[in-house]
Amino acid sequence: MSFEIIHKPTFTNQLLAIPKERVIQILEKIEVLQDDPKPHGNLKKKLHGYKGDIYRLRSGDFRIIYTYGDGWVALLGVDARKDVYKDNNKDKLIDEGAGVDVTPFSKLDDLLTPERATSPSPKPSQADNLLPVELTEDLLDRLLIPKACFPTLLACLTLDDLLEADIPGAVRDRLFDCITAPNFDQVLSQPSFVTGSPDELLRFKEGDLLGFLLKLNPEQEKFVTWAVKATGPTLLKGSPGTGKSTVALYRTREILKQLQANGIRQPRILFTTYTNALVAFSEQLLQQLLGKEAQFVEVKTADALMYSLVCYSTGQPNIGAAKDLLKLIQQAIPKVISTLEGNVLQQQAQRLILQRLQPEYLVEELTEVIDARGIETLEDYQATPRTGRCIPLNKTQRQAIWALRHHFNELLVSQEIETWAQMRNRSLALLQSTPEPLIYDAVIIDEAQDLSPTTLRFLIQLCRELNRLFITADANQSIYGSSFRWGEVHESLKFVGRTGLLKINHRTTQEVGEAAYSYLQEGTLDEDKSERFYIHTGPPPAVRAVADRGSEGNLLAQFCRTAAHEFRLGLGACAILVPSEKAGKNITGQLNYLGIEAQFMTSKDLDLNSKGVKVLPLKAAKGLEFPIVAIAGFLESPYPTIPKGTAPEAVTEVLNRERRTLYVAMTRAMRALLVLVPKHKPSPLLQVFDPHLWNLGNP
């Protein structure tokens, strides 16, 4: 039996530091593991002191660290034996006993105790903090470090210098793996990559191979090809961090291969994702996954496609700003009330509902319920289930809102503006009336839960064959609450027998995932009673109360610095998610004042490669992930802002929607999460956290 060889990033990082002649010997030993990884005498032995089943295979002065399972061997590291690294023998790695000493750093639990939350934690002395190995040009060359990083790295003398250096995170990881002894229990939780033949490792060592493909777990692997030859579309569901988007990328590759095998040499495939921030991210992953074949895949948001079609056909649309729409709805209400139809009781009911509902709610009803669903008649509106809307509306009340829509649309025309929902409807109509529309051989729709039915109909129209339509979704990540049933969108969207569910969370720790899920419960749109599984564990997420901007800034600065140290990451791994631009800019200023480089950015100017802490609006973080996350900025104004006089049911609806927004924000955290709430008069959304799942500090 031949075992499949896979590896962790730490293994390939350490392999780079080994001289080529020694690497060839190591690769020969890996072939031994491929045939039989079981322990045997002194050559292959199990290592004690680890939680996982970890083994070592001797190869001269080096040890190959690995684990294995049913049909596979995972390479974890390649360690030098004790005292191999000497100043006069720089061909070798360092002493295996050297490692990052984190004892000088404050533990997160200690940092977050109330009595310590106001004073910065002391940094370790330089003597205790020196790098275990001097960084030299020779070492950096062997590690394939980009030359542009050399000046910064050669100036690093301490662990703090390396942690705070302005270098890519992958470069920092590689250096730590090669100059310190990894904790192989932690290495086990790293993503796995497909090694291929040992020759591929040699190519990587020599700089001829840029990287390796991610190894999917069996659950994910199943859905790459599952129902790929079915007669209809396929839906893949899963909670945050289960890898829906990763499967969608691999599904793209599988569909591409099948199309080419069927004689379509240059297929056109559309991969859509919800936000602009995810477009560049998905393009980079597809480039790595497909190489030159990536030219056959177009990555765009659905709105970008619809907007460009309207621009091409009728000129650039003039989309009304939110404040302008609110003004027009307020102007339309008196006109509607003066022309109400029906008997006295019916007129009274219609007048009361228009006066009771806030303008914001009415705009949402017109755009996110009526126009987003493409409803064209009062009868259809009266028969439409308004999933996700908490205020019930009877037929008479809906008649008033339908009349409001008529006057509102007249005002929009007079101002020569339109809503996004109207633009999307126009785009769909243009596509349906075009004699030879742009058609794709396959369409992959990632994160479909926040797309409107009109948008989904548009994307379905673009797909040549419905069995090449692949959709991922999670209703509980819908931050706009415009929930719908698939059958309402299109008669072909019937997923009976073609709905998959991912259950294993690869992003967040169990502690973060379960705490976030417990927080969500009141805002759940799609109740999921299935068991959840996690790969990672870590500290429980924390909630702390702050009284003013100063204490908020101090605690955020300490949290980012301490968490980055403990997880061996740079500050670029930290994100602070905020409810408003004003709050974000205030926090950014506070952090920079305290010596923590930070940058506020929106989804339009998002730069994930920028150094320092990223400060983002809550909704802009959707689809992203960060090792370290803090949610803050609630001191500025009430959250959420709800106009006075809003109906109780409408308040409930807004709170549920914002609860889902916070849930999405919480699940961006991969390793550490902190939520800061106002000490005085916190929002109802920031008051209830399960003490069994959240670190609430000392009373």
LINFENKA-V475997 format. One record per residue. N is the residue number from 1. RES is the residue in one small letter. OMEGA is omega in whole degrees, -180 to 180 (* if undefined). Layout:
# LINFENKA-V475997
{{N:RES:OMEGA} {N:RES:OMEGA}}
This chain:
# LINFENKA-V475997
{{1:m:178} {2:s:-179} {3:f:175} {4:e:179} {5:i:172} {6:i:-178} {7:h:176} {8:k:179} {9:p:-180} {10:t:180} {11:f:-178} {12:t:176} {13:n:-179} {14:q:-180} {15:l:-178} {16:l:-175} {17:a:-175} {18:i:179} {19:p:-174} {20:k:-177} {21:e:177} {22:r:180} {23:v:-180} {24:i:178} {25:q:179} {26:i:180} {27:l:177} {28:e:178} {29:k:179} {30:i:176} {31:e:175} {32:v:179} {33:l:-179} {34:q:179} {35:d:-176} {36:d:-178} {37:p:-174} {38:k:179} {39:p:-180} {40:h:178} {41:g:180} {42:n:-178} {43:l:-180} {44:k:-176} {45:k:174} {46:k:179} {47:l:179} {48:h:180} {49:g:177} {50:y:178} {51:k:-179} {52:g:176} {53:d:-175} {54:i:-175} {55:y:175} {56:r:176} {57:l:-178} {58:r:176} {59:s:-176} {60:g:-179} {61:d:-176} {62:f:177} {63:r:175} {64:i:-179} {65:i:-175} {66:y:169} {67:t:-179} {68:y:179} {69:g:-175} {70:d:176} {71:g:-179} {72:w:173} {73:v:179} {74:a:178} {75:l:-176} {76:l:-178} {77:g:174} {78:v:-170} {79:d:171} {80:a:177} {81:r:-173} {82:k:175} {83:d:178} {84:v:-176} {85:y:177} {86:k:180} {87:d:-178} {88:n:-179} {89:n:-171} {90:k:174} {91:d:-169} {92:k:174} {93:l:-176} {94:i:174} {95:d:-177} {96:e:-178} {97:g:-178} {98:a:179} {99:g:179} {100:v:178} {101:d:-177} {102:v:-177} {103:t:178} {104:p:-177} {105:f:176} {106:s:173} {107:k:-179} {108:l:180} {109:d:178} {110:d:-179} {111:l:-171} {112:l:173} {113:t:-173} {114:p:-175} {115:e:-179} {116:r:-171} {117:a:-175} {118:t:-179} {119:s:-178} {120:p:178} {121:s:-177} {122:p:175} {123:k:178} {124:p:178} {125:s:-178} {126:q:-179} {127:a:180} {128:d:-167} {129:n:-177} {130:l:174} {131:l:-179} {132:p:-179} {133:v:176} {134:e:178} {135:l:-179} {136:t:178} {137:e:180} {138:d:-180} {139:l:-180} {140:l:177} {141:d:-178} {142:r:-180} {143:l:179} {144:l:177} {145:i:178} {146:p:-178} {147:k:-178} {148:a:-179} {149:c:-173} {150:f:-177} {151:p:-180} {152:t:-176} {153:l:-179} {154:l:178} {155:a:-178} {156:c:178} {157:l:-174} {158:t:176} {159:l:177} {160:d:178} {161:d:-178} {162:l:180} {163:l:-175} {164:e:-179} {165:a:179} {166:d:-179} {167:i:177} {168:p:-179} {169:g:-180} {170:a:178} {171:v:180} {172:r:179} {173:d:-178} {174:r:-180} {175:l:180} {176:f:180} {177:d:-174} {178:c:-179} {179:i:177} {180:t:178} {181:a:-178} {182:p:169} {183:n:-172} {184:f:171} {185:d:177} {186:q:179} {187:v:180} {188:l:-177} {189:s:176} {190:q:175} {191:p:179} {192:s:179} {193:f:180} {194:v:-176} {195:t:-173} {196:g:179} {197:s:176} {198:p:178} {199:d:179} {200:e:177} {201:l:178} {202:l:177} {203:r:179} {204:f:179} {205:k:-177} {206:e:176} {207:g:-178} {208:d:-178} {209:l:-174} {210:l:-177} {211:g:-178} {212:f:179} {213:l:178} {214:l:176} {215:k:178} {216:l:174} {217:n:-176} {218:p:-180} {219:e:180} {220:q:-177} {221:e:-179} {222:k:-173} {223:f:175} {224:v:-178} {225:t:-176} {226:w:178} {227:a:-177} {228:v:179} {229:k:-180} {230:a:-178} {231:t:-178} {232:g:-178} {233:p:-178} {234:t:179} {235:l:176} {236:l:180} {237:k:178} {238:g:180} {239:s:-178} {240:p:175} {241:g:-179} {242:t:175} {243:g:179} {244:k:-178} {245:s:178} {246:t:178} {247:v:179} {248:a:178} {249:l:179} {250:y:176} {251:r:177} {252:t:179} {253:r:-179} {254:e:179} {255:i:178} {256:l:180} {257:k:-179} {258:q:179} {259:l:-180} {260:q:177} {261:a:179} {262:n:174} {263:g:177} {264:i:-171} {265:r:-179} {266:q:-177} {267:p:174} {268:r:-179} {269:i:177} {270:l:174} {271:f:-179} {272:t:175} {273:t:-165} {274:y:-174} {275:t:177} {276:n:-179} {277:a:-177} {278:l:-180} {279:v:-180} {280:a:-180} {281:f:-180} {282:s:178} {283:e:180} {284:q:-180} {285:l:179} {286:l:177} {287:q:179} {288:q:-176} {289:l:-172} {290:l:-177} {291:g:-179} {292:k:-179} {293:e:180} {294:a:179} {295:q:-178} {296:f:-178} {297:v:177} {298:e:-179} {299:v:-179} {300:k:168} {301:t:178} {302:a:180} {303:d:179} {304:a:178} {305:l:-178} {306:m:180} {307:y:-178} {308:s:178} {309:l:178} {310:v:179} {311:c:-178} {312:y:-173} {313:s:-172} {314:t:-177} {315:g:-175} {316:q:180} {317:p:178} {318:n:-177} {319:i:-178} {320:g:176} {321:a:-177} {322:a:-178} {323:k:179} {324:d:179} {325:l:178} {326:l:178} {327:k:-178} {328:l:180} {329:i:178} {330:q:177} {331:q:-175} {332:a:-174} {333:i:179} {334:p:180} {335:k:-180} {336:v:-177} {337:i:-179} {338:s:-177} {339:t:-177} {340:l:180} {341:e:178} {342:g:179} {343:n:-174} {344:v:-179} {345:l:179} {346:q:179} {347:q:180} {348:q:179} {349:a:180} {350:q:-179} {351:r:-178} {352:l:-178} {353:i:178} {354:l:179} {355:q:-176} {356:r:-176} {357:l:179} {358:q:179} {359:p:-180} {360:e:-179} {361:y:-180} {362:l:177} {363:v:178} {364:e:-180} {365:e:-179} {366:l:-173} {367:t:-173} {368:e:178} {369:v:-174} {370:i:-175} {371:d:-179} {372:a:178} {373:r:180} {374:g:-179} {375:i:-173} {376:e:-180} {377:t:177} {378:l:-179} {379:e:179} {380:d:179} {381:y:-179} {382:q:-179} {383:a:-174} {384:t:173} {385:p:-176} {386:r:-177} {387:t:179} {388:g:179} {389:r:-172} {390:c:180} {391:i:179} {392:p:179} {393:l:177} {394:n:-175} {395:k:-180} {396:t:179} {397:q:178} {398:r:176} {399:q:178} {400:a:-179} {401:i:177} {402:w:177} {403:a:177} {404:l:179} {405:r:-179} {406:h:-179} {407:h:179} {408:f:180} {409:n:177} {410:e:179} {411:l:177} {412:l:180} {413:v:-180} {414:s:179} {415:q:-180} {416:e:175} {417:i:177} {418:e:178} {419:t:175} {420:w:-179} {421:a:178} {422:q:177} {423:m:179} {424:r:177} {425:n:177} {426:r:-179} {427:s:178} {428:l:179} {429:a:178} {430:l:180} {431:l:-178} {432:q:-178} {433:s:-180} {434:t:-178} {435:p:-180} {436:e:-177} {437:p:175} {438:l:-178} {439:i:178} {440:y:178} {441:d:178} {442:a:179} {443:v:176} {444:i:-178} {445:i:-180} {446:d:179} {447:e:-174} {448:a:-172} {449:q:-179} {450:d:176} {451:l:179} {452:s:175} {453:p:178} {454:t:-180} {455:t:179} {456:l:177} {457:r:178} {458:f:-178} {459:l:177} {460:i:-180} {461:q:-178} {462:l:-173} {463:c:-176} {464:r:-179} {465:e:-175} {466:l:178} {467:n:175} {468:r:176} {469:l:-178} {470:f:-174} {471:i:170} {472:t:-177} {473:a:172} {474:d:-175} {475:a:-176} {476:n:173} {477:q:179} {478:s:-176} {479:i:179} {480:y:172} {481:g:180} {482:s:-175} {483:s:-178} {484:f:174} {485:r:-175} {486:w:-179} {487:g:178} {488:e:-175} {489:v:-174} {490:h:-179} {491:e:-179} {492:s:-178} {493:l:175} {494:k:-169} {495:f:-179} {496:v:-179} {497:g:-179} {498:r:176} {499:t:179} {500:g:-180} {501:l:175} {502:l:-175} {503:k:-174} {504:i:-179} {505:n:-179} {506:h:-174} {507:r:-171} {508:t:171} {509:t:177} {510:q:-178} {511:e:179} {512:v:-177} {513:g:-178} {514:e:178} {515:a:179} {516:a:-179} {517:y:178} {518:s:179} {519:y:-174} {520:l:-160} {521:q:-178} {522:e:-179} {523:g:-177} {524:t:174} {525:l:-177} {526:d:-176} {527:e:-179} {528:d:-177} {529:k:-179} {530:s:-179} {531:e:179} {532:r:-179} {533:f:-177} {534:y:176} {535:i:-171} {536:h:170} {537:t:-179} {538:g:-180} {539:p:177} {540:p:177} {541:p:-174} {542:a:173} {543:v:178} {544:r:178} {545:a:178} {546:v:-174} {547:a:-175} {548:d:-177} {549:r:-178} {550:g:-180} {551:s:177} {552:e:180} {553:g:180} {554:n:-178} {555:l:177} {556:l:179} {557:a:180} {558:q:-179} {559:f:-179} {560:c:-178} {561:r:-176} {562:t:-180} {563:a:178} {564:a:178} {565:h:-174} {566:e:180} {567:f:177} {568:r:-178} {569:l:173} {570:g:179} {571:l:178} {572:g:178} {573:a:-176} {574:c:174} {575:a:174} {576:i:-176} {577:l:-170} {578:v:-177} {579:p:-176} {580:s:178} {581:e:180} {582:k:179} {583:a:-179} {584:g:-179} {585:k:177} {586:n:180} {587:i:178} {588:t:179} {589:g:179} {590:q:-177} {591:l:179} {592:n:177} {593:y:-179} {594:l:176} {595:g:177} {596:i:-179} {597:e:-177} {598:a:180} {599:q:175} {600:f:-180} {601:m:176} {602:t:180} {603:s:-179} {604:k:-178} {605:d:-178} {606:l:177} {607:d:-176} {608:l:180} {609:n:-180} {610:s:180} {611:k:178} {612:g:-177} {613:v:176} {614:k:176} {615:v:-171} {616:l:169} {617:p:-178} {618:l:-175} {619:k:180} {620:a:-177} {621:a:-178} {622:k:179} {623:g:-179} {624:l:175} {625:e:-180} {626:f:178} {627:p:-174} {628:i:-176} {629:v:168} {630:a:176} {631:i:-171} {632:a:176} {633:g:-177} {634:f:179} {635:l:-170} {636:e:-175} {637:s:180} {638:p:179} {639:y:-10} {640:p:178} {641:t:-179} {642:i:-178} {643:p:177} {644:k:179} {645:g:179} {646:t:-179} {647:a:-179} {648:p:180} {649:e:179} {650:a:176} {651:v:179} {652:t:-180} {653:e:179} {654:v:-180} {655:l:178} {656:n:180} {657:r:-180} {658:e:174} {659:r:177} {660:r:177} {661:t:179} {662:l:176} {663:y:177} {664:v:180} {665:a:180} {666:m:-176} {667:t:170} {668:r:-175} {669:a:179} {670:m:-174} {671:r:-176} {672:a:-178} {673:l:176} {674:l:175} {675:v:178} {676:l:-178} {677:v:178} {678:p:179} {679:k:-178} {680:h:177} {681:k:177} {682:p:177} {683:s:174} {684:p:180} {685:l:-174} {686:l:-176} {687:q:-172} {688:v:176} {689:f:-178} {690:d:-177} {691:p:178} {692:h:-176} {693:l:-179} {694:w:173} {695:n:-176} {696:l:178} {697:g:179} {698:n:179} {699:p:*}}
